[in-house]
Amino acid sequence: MKSYLSTSLIAALTLMMSNMTFAQNAKVGSVQIENAYTRATVPGQQVAGGFMKIENKGAADQLISASSPVAGEVQLHEMAMEGNVMKMRQVKDITVPAGGSVELKPGGLHLMFMNIKAPLTAGETVPVKLKFAKAGEVEVKVPVNAMGKPTGGHGGAMKH
């Protein structure tokens, strides 16, 4: 019985891991990018969000732009509740505090891939170039995760 459970557990974990793409961490200067991802899109979908943790071991910095060959434009965005409505807007930069970190996540600060050129497919990676005011530029290979139920992301009521 114990052997059967162990074998079943190993098989289930192997199956789960075969469907996962792991984030590539990247570093430029004192800035470390971790756990980056985006989600798969459907044909005709023109936008997608990009998420990651940005950790800074040095002086305060700002993420000032992003670009990717898969999109016509990549914007820096923020979502916030205004009354009972979730609103999203483009921001000029995203501050990365000295000795701290910032989380780009659904429902908050994030990258917005605009005018996607082809559907993003689960299992592939998307190259994204991030430009910081002080640390400089770094390319991150962002994994595309399977479509999932949005968790405070771009579903629901919001105004652009």
Number of C-alpha atoms within 10 A of each C-alpha: 6 7 8 9 10 11 12 12 12 12 12 12 11 11 11 10 11 10 12 15 17 17 19 15 17 16 17 17 14 16 26 16 21 19 17 23 25 24 20 21 20 11 11 11 15 16 18 21 23 24 21 22 17 23 20 23 15 15 14 18 20 17 20 18 19 20 19 18 13 18 19 14 15 25 21 22 20 20 22 14 12 11 7 8 12 19 17 19 14 15 14 13 16 19 16 22 17 15 13 14 18 15 16 23 21 20 19 17 24 24 24 22 24 18 16 21 16 14 16 24 18 18 17 14 20 20 14 21 16 19 18 21 14 16 19 15 17 18 19 22 18 25 26 24 22 17 14 8 8 12 10 13 15 17 12 10 9 15 11 8
